[in-house]
Structure formats: C-alpha cells, structure tokens
Amino acid sequence: MAALGLVSMRVCVGLMGRRSAVPLQSLCSSSGMTLSQIDEEVAKLLQLKAQLGGDEGKHVFVLKTAKGSRDYNPKQMAIREKVFNIIVGCFKRHGAETIDTPVFELKETLTGKYGEDSKLIYDLKDQGGELLSLRYDLTVPFARYLAMTKITNIKRYHIAKVYRRDNPAMTRGRYREFYQCDFDIAGQYDAMIPDAECLKIVYEILSELDLGDFRIKVNDRRILDGMFAVCGVPDEKFRTICSTVDKLDKMAWEDVKREMVIEKGLSEEVADRIGEYVSMQGGKDLAERLLQDPKLSQNKQACAGLTDMKLLFSYLELFQVTDKVVFDLSLARGLDYYTGVIYEAILSQTIQAPVSKPSEQNGVEEAGTSVGSVAGGGRYDGLVGMFDPKGRKVPCVGVSIGIERIFSIMEQKAEASSEKVRTTETQVLVASAQKNLLEDRLKLTSELWNAGIKAEVLYKKNPKLLRQLQHCEETGIPLVAILGEQELSDGVVKLRDVASREEASHFNKRFLNKGCVT
C-alpha cells in the first residue's frame, strides 16, 4: 500500500506540473494525512485533470520536411524558375510540345522496367481495388501514354515531379521527391539523327546554364551486350552484370569486380575480360578500332552498335559538340528498357556542402563531393510495345535533365556571388511624398495593372517616402512613380530611377505606355 501511495503521489505531483518527485513520508508527516487519505486526494486530482483536459491528447508536431524532400524559399524559387526557363526554351527551340501524366500509375505499369532499381518504387495502399505506385520517372508513363493513344510519332517534353525511395544526399541534389525535365522523340526515323539531336540539346542546356566544364559519355546497349557475350557472361546475367558495371562512376574497378565475382557469381577470368573493355574511352576512332577487334567483330549486336556509333559521331561533328562527347565503354545505365545508344552528362566540378543544423539534415550529407550525372538518357525502342495489346513498337529516344543537381550548383553559385537575386518582377512602385494620397496611389496602380505593367503599392494609408524607397532597394524594384499635390494638379507623375536617383516628370498617358517603364 505504501509503495502504491508513493507511486500515486509521484504521478500526481508530475501531473500538476512540478518537476521533482516529493518523498511520500515527508508529505505524510508534514500534512498529517494517512496513506489512504493521500490516495483519495490523488484520485480526486486525477479525476479533475481528466475533466479539465490534459496534455495526453495534444499532438506535438515535429516541424521538419520528410526525409529526402525540402522546401524552397522565394530566392531559391527564382533561381529554379531561371533554370526551368532555359531548359524549356531549349526544348521549344527544337520544336517540342508538352504533355502531362498522372503522378501515380498502376503498379503493374512500372514493375519490371527499372532492373535492380525497382526496389526504389514507392507503392501506395490499395485504393478501391487498384494497386498503385508513384511514378519513378517520366519515360515509362510516356510509353504507356503512347500505347494508349496509339500515337506513333511525337517530339515532346515533360517537366514534373517523380519519386524514389533512394538514400538521399541533399547537398548533391539527390532527393526522394524531385523534378525531371524530359525530352523525347518517338517515331520511325533514319538511324542516329534523333539521337544526335538529344545530345545536342544536352550540350546547349549545360553550356547556357554555365555550370563549368562537363562531358557527355555515350555507349550502346548492343555494344555492352556483345561485349558481355564475347567475355563469357551467361545470357541470363546480362542485365544484372550491366547494373554492376553501371556503378563504375561511383566505385573503383576492384570493388565492381568483387561484386561481379562474389555476389553475381562470375569467374575472375570473365570479370577481368570485362575490365579490359570498360577501361576504353575515345571517339569515332575507338568505334573504328573496335570494329576490327578479333572478338567483338564476330558479334552481330556489337557490330551493329559500333556502326551506329560511328554514324552518331559523324552527326555530332556537324552539330559541333564532339569536344564534349566521349565514347566510354564503362557507361551502362542500369535501366532495363534501353535498347541502343545510351548517354550521360557529368560535371567535372565538386560542390561544397553548406553548414546546417542537425535538425535540418534530412539525409546523408557529403561535403566536397562530385555532383555526378546531371543528364542521362538513351534509346528505348521496345518499351511502348510492352504496353500495346498487339505489341506494336514505337521507336523512341530521349534525355532527362537532372534539374535538382543543377539547382544545387546554381544555388551555391548565387550564395557565393554578391549579386542580389530578385524574387519579384515588379517594374514600378507607386509612392506618395505627402499624406492623404492613398486613393490616388490606388487609382494609378490600377491603371498600371490594366496597362499590363507590373506594379506595387505599400499597404499603408500614409507611408513615409523614405520607407517606400527602402522597399524598392530591398526588393530590387527599379522605378518609383511618386505622386504629390503638385504632380496631381499638373497631371504628371514623377518617375525616379532607384539606382541612379535620376528623376523625370511624365504625363499620365505617356507614363502608362509600357515603353516608359521598361
């Protein structure tokens, strides 16, 4: 009974908001109460607390974003918008039109398309008898769309979010929720012409974004498969060995070889033969040399791939992009749906991780690490046929721009630069130099809006002129339209350049001309 009373009293004291437990014997001696009386009082207090409502049912929110995701402030969004505009401008310059697809697909639509990466697909709970998953990329939904609509040729771009249960590395732009910017050409065309255009697009975008030195690695799945065959890899292990070779940009050859031998069951001799090939890099000259290789020249798949590789480099020379493109036999890209040319763009620079609080870290942070791939793609001639009821194939080739990794670099460049990033596009602030001019300010602001001019007004009846000018400097608004009693009587507006502080008076009609503001 004494032990029970002690526990009850400790609970009571804790519930009443005190931090320290009070010995039961002290309470008994100081109050003159018996143990049973104390228990009765505790019961009454607990009942009272229950009536008043305690903290037990109150939910404590953890204020953080989910692992592998993030928020974007106005400055970051302004940088993102600039990047998106450059990318979309390039896509449109090449004649692409856009589509959209649902953020989730039937699970069976996505299953079996991504090789070992299929484990990264987000599955959703059963929704009315449909098993759904969040889209892993934009390519498989595009192929499903083509099969459903029976479209046989289209040049399309698609910018949207995709989802992967990956291990995030936030500073390198690797998230679980992220945007992809895809450009694809579907249709039956002569060999390597659409493929060369996709590589030209990557070249143009990375050059315009001014991210530093980059190179675009190209290879062909048929060359890889032919290489595996002549090296002695069993047919059933082609895809799994391809996924291992794909790790060469992240792991040393010895580690990749160890995975092939120990985990995938290849002999060391076969792994060593593969190692000889995947160390090769070059251009059209390498393709010509491999066509004379005693082993590869005997494999039909490899010869077809090497012949197309020569043709591809001929077109790339016409597009003047060969200074950044390299034929690299170690490039594999682990996705199962690729059937021909594959490519990947790599930035040469590294990025430094910003210092952040532990509570703000949602993933594994890596300081001073390589950004890795910022674009990738290839040819996937059989994917649409996997969805078509009659198995009709629509040849496709495309590229995906890694917008999040690019944004990580752009954001850090902006932080290091002294140049201010504007988060609005306001052209002019309507201000007043005297009191009681709110109605006139609102009227002029409305006229500017109606004329298509981006304008703002402070939400105060009588703001000080200095405060209005400071707002322009803080937000980067270039012009101020100043109203005063004299200006109103003369029917003019005083226009001030915020940077130079030069002023000029304009009649209202002239001022409303866009050219005056721009």
N, C-alpha and C positions, 0 to 999 in steps of 0.2 A: 504494500500500500504506500509506503514511504517513497519507494522508487517511482511508482506511478505518479504520485503527487509531485515529485521533483520534476519529472518529465513534463507534466501538465503545466507546472509553473514556468518552466523554461520556454515552452511553446507559447504560453500566454504573454510572457514578457517580450518575446520576439515579435509576436503579432501586434503588440501595442507600439512597436516602433523603436524599442530600446535595443542597443547594440550588444550589451553584455548580459550574460546569464547571472541571476542572483541566487545564491545558495538558499535552498528551501528552509534549512534550520534557522537562518538569520531572519527570514520572513516570519516564521512561526513565533520566534522569541520576541521579535520587535512588535508584531501585531497582536499577539496573544490569541491567535486563531489556531484551531486544531487542523490536522491534515484534511479531515473530511470537509471542514468549512472552506478551506482553501480550494479543494476540488470543486465544491459547489460554485464558488465565485469564478473559478476558471471557466466552468461550463456556461455560466451566465455571460461572461465576457465573449466567449466564442460564439454564443447564440446572437449576441448583439452585433458582433462583427459580421456575421452572416447576413443579418437583416440590413445593415448599412451598406454591404457590398465591399469586398476586399480587393486585393490586387491579383487574386488567383486567376480570375477570368480575363484579366487585362493582357492583351497580346503585346509583347515587346518587339518592335520592328527592328530588323538588322538593316541599316541603311548602307547598302552596297549593291553593285550590279552583280549579276550572276557570273560565275567563272567563265572566262573566255568571251566576255562581252564588255561594252563600255558605253559611256555617254559622250556626247560631243558638244562642246560649248560653241557659242556663235563664231569665235575666231577660227576654231577647228573646222566648223561647217563652211566658212568662207573659203578656206583652203581646199576642202573637199570639192566644193562647187567649181572652183577653178580647174581642178584636175578633171572632174567629170566633163566640163565644157570642152576641154582639149581633146579628150577621148571621143566624145560624141561628135565633135567637129570633124575628127579624122574619119570616123565611121561614115558620116554623111558625105564627106568628100569623096569616098569610094563608092557612093551610090547605095548604101544600105537603108533598109526600112526596119522598123522596130515592131516587136510583138511582146506579149506578156503571158505568163502561165501561172497556175496556182502555186502557192508556197508549199503545198503538200501534194503528194502523189499517192496512188495506190502502191502499197509496199511491193507488190509483185513487179511493178514497173521499174523500180530501182534495183531489185535484187539481182545479183549475178552480173552486174555491169562494171563493177569497180575493183575486181580482184580482191586482194587482201584488205583493201581499204573499205570493203563493205561493212566491216565491223564498226565503222565510224558513223554509220547512218543513224539518225535519230528516229526511232519508232514511236508512234503515238498510240494511245489507248484505243481499243475497239470503239468505233463511232457508228453505231447503228448497223453493225454487220460488215463494215468496211475496215480492212486493216490498212492504215495509212502511215506514211513516213514523210518527214520534212525533206525537201529536195537537197541533194548532196552537191549538185552542180546544175548548170543550165543546159548542158548538152543533151542529157537523156530526156528531159522534158521536151526539148526541141525536137528530138527524133520522134517521140510519142505524138507531138503536135503534127508533124509532117505525115505520119502514118494515118492519123485520124482524119485530117483534112484532105488527104490524097494530093498534097502539093508536091510537085516533082522538081521545081526549081525556085529558089528564092535566095536573095542576099539579105540577111537580117542581122540586126544587133539587138542585144537584150541586156539590160542592166538591172540587177535585182539581188536580194539577199539569199544566201544559201547557208546550210547548217551542217556542221561536222562535230562529232564527239571526239575531237582531237585534243592532244595535250597542248594547251595554249602557251605561246611565247609572245606576250603582249608587245614587247619592245621591237620585235621583229615583224610585227604585223600579222601574227598568226592567231586567229580567233576561232571561236566556235560559231559565232554568227558574223558573217561578213558579206560584203558585196562582191559580185563578179561582173565583169564587163566583157561580154562575149560578142564576137563577130564570126559569122559562119556563112559559107557559100554552099548551097545544096543544088545539085543538078549534074547532068551528064555533060562534061566539057572535056576538051583536049587536055592531055596529061600535063600536070605541073604548073599550068597557068594560074588557076585559082590559088594553088599552094604558094606560089611565089608572091602573089598579092597579099596574102595573110602575113608573110614575113616582112613585106614592105610596110604594112600597117604597124607592126610591132616596132620597126625601125623608126618610123615617123613619130609615133607617140612617145617613145623613150627619148628621142632627140629633142622634141618640142618641150617635154617636161624638164629637160636639163638636169637629169639626176646624176650625172657623172658618167664615167666610162662603163660600157656594157658590151656584152657579146651574146649572140644568139646561136645556140648549139642546135644542130639538126642531125637527124638519123632517120632510119626507116625500119619499121617493124619487120618487113620482109628480110632486110639485111640481118637483123637480130636473129630471127628465126632460122635463117640459113646458117648463120654463124653458130648457133646452138647445135644445129643438126650436124655440121661438119666437125664440131668439137666433141660430139658423142653424148649430148644431153638427150635423155628419153623424151619422146613427144609429149607424154603426159606431164612432164615437168617444165615445159617451155615457159608457161605463164608464171609459175612460182619462182623460177630462176630469173625471169625478167624483172619481177618485183624486187629481188635481191640486188640485181645489177643496178636498179634504179636508185639504190641507196649510196652509190659511189660518190655523189656530191656531198654526202654528209658523213661518210665513214671511209676509213683507209681501206686499201685493197685487201690487206691481211684480214681485217675484220669481215669484209664481204666474203672473202674466200672461206673463212671459218664457218660462216652461216651456211654457205653452199654445201660444204662438206659435212659438218656436224648436224645441222638442222634439216637440210634438204636432201642429204644422202648422196651427193655427188662424189665421185672419186677425186682424189687430189690431182690426178693427171688431167681429167676433164676440166677441172677448175683452172688449172694452170694454162691450158689451151685458150680458155675464155679470156684469161688475164692478158695474154699476148695481144688479142684483138682489141679489147676495150681500152687499151692504153694508146690507141692510134687516134690522131687528130689531123685534119688538113682541110682541103677544099676539093675542087674538081679533080685535082691531081691525085688525091687519095682514092677517089672513086675509080679513076682510070687504073690506078695501081692494083686495087683490089679485084678489078675485073680480070686481071692477069694472075691473081692468086691461085696456086695449084688446087687448093681445096674449095674456096668459095666459088671459083669459076665453074665448078661442077654442080653447083646447087642452083636450080632454076629460080627459086624465090629470091635468093641473094642477088643473082644476075639481074633480075627484073628491077629490084630495088636500087641497085648500083647504076643501072642505065638511067632510071628516072632521076637519081641524084645528080648525075652529070647534066641532064637536061635542066633540072632545077637551078643549078649554079649558072647555067647559061642565061636563064631569065633574070636571075639575081644580079648578074653583071649589067644587064640592060637597065635594071632598076637602080643601079649604083649603090648597092647595100652590102657587097661582098666584103667590105673592110671590117664589118662587124659579125659576119656569119662564119661559123666553123663547123665542118663535118666531124662529129665526135661520136665514135663507136661506143662510148660508155653511156650515152644517153639512152634511157629505156622507157621512161614514163610507164608507171605500173598499171594504168587503167586498161581493162580487158578489151574495150571496144575499138582501140586503134588498129588500123589495118595497113597503113602505108607510112608516109612521111610523118615524123614527129619532130617537135622543136620546143625549145625552152630558152627564155631570155634571162641572163644572170647579170646582176650588177657587180662591179668589181670592188666597190667600196664596202666598208663596215660602218655600222651605226652604234652610237654610244647610248646605253640605257640611261634614262633620266632617273634622278634620285626620287624615290617615292616612299610614302609611309607604308609600313607593313599592312595596315588596314586597307590600303588602296591596291594592293597587289592581288590580282585575281588569277594569276598564272605564274608559270616559271619564267623568271626574268633572266636574260642573258646579256651581260654588258660587253660592249665591244665585239659583237658577233656579226658575221656576214648576214646580209639581208636574204640572200638566197634567190630563188626564182621569183621574178616579177611578171612573167608572162609565160604561157605554155599552150600547146595545142597540137593538132595533127589531123590526119585523115582517118575517117571512120565510115567506110563505105557499106558496112553490113548492119549498122545499128538500127536504121529505120526499118529494114527488112525483118528484124526481130519482133517488131510490133505489128507489122502489116499482116492481116489474116492470110493473104496469098503469098507472103514472103517477098513481095516486090521491093527491090533495093533502090535507094536513092543515094548516090554517092555524095558525101559531104566532107568538107574540110573547114577547120575553124581555129580560132585562137581566143584565149581568155586572158584578160589583163588583170594582174593581181593588185587591185586597187588599194587594199589595206596596207600592203607592204610599201607601195609607192607613197601612200599618205603618211606613213611613219617617217619616211625620209623628208618629205615636204614639210611636215610639222616641225621636225628638228631643225631644218634649214631656216624656217621662219623664226624659231626661238633664238637661233644664233645671230640672225640678222637684226639690225637696228630699224629696218623698215617696218612701219606700222601696217597691220593688216586691217583693212576696212571690213566691218561686218554688216554695213548697210550700203545702199546705193543712193541715198538721199542727195539730191543735187543742190537744194537750197533750203535754208531755214527762214521762215517768215518771222521777223522780230519787230519789236517796237521800242522806241527810245523814250517814250513817255507813258504815263498811266492812262487807264480807261480806254485802251485801244484794242481790247480783246475781240470785239465784233469785227473790226476792220481787218485784224490779223486772220481771223477765221474765214472771212469772206475772200480775202486774197489767196489763202491756202486752198480753198475750194476751187477757185478759178484756175490755179496752177494744176491741181489734180485733174480737172476737166480738160486741161490742155495737154495732158499726158506727161506733165513734169513731176518728178519725184520730189515731194516737199514735206516738210515737218513744221510743227509749231509746238512750243512748250505749253504744257497743260497748267498754266497759271494765269490768273487774271492780269496781274501786273508784275511780270518778271523783270529783274534788273537787266539792263543791256549787257553788262559785263558777264552775267551768268549765261546769257544766251550765246554770247561769243565763245565762252569757255566750252559750252556744249558742242559747238561746231569744231573746235580744236580737238576735243576728246574723241569725237566720233568720225572726224575726217570730212565733215560737210564742207565743200569748197566755197560756197557762196552764201551770203546773208542778204535777204531783202528787208531793209529797215524802213518802217513806217513811223512818221511823226506828224504832228499837226500841220507843219509847213508842207510836207510832202503831200498830205491828203488835200490841202487847199490848192496846191499846184497841179494835182492829178498825176504825180510822178511817184516812182519808187526808187529809193536809194539802194543801189546794189554794191555790196562790198566783197572784194576778194579776201577770204580769210587769211591766206598765206602771205600775200603781199600788202594787205590792208589798203589797197587802192579802192577808191570809190567813184561811182558814176551814177547819175540820175537817168532814169528811163521812164518814158510814158508807159502807162499800164499796158496798152495794146502791144507795144513793141516788146515789153518785158515778157508778155505771155507767149511770144514766139520762142519755140524750143531752142533756136539757134542762139538766143541771148544767154540762155542758161548753160548750154553745153559749151 
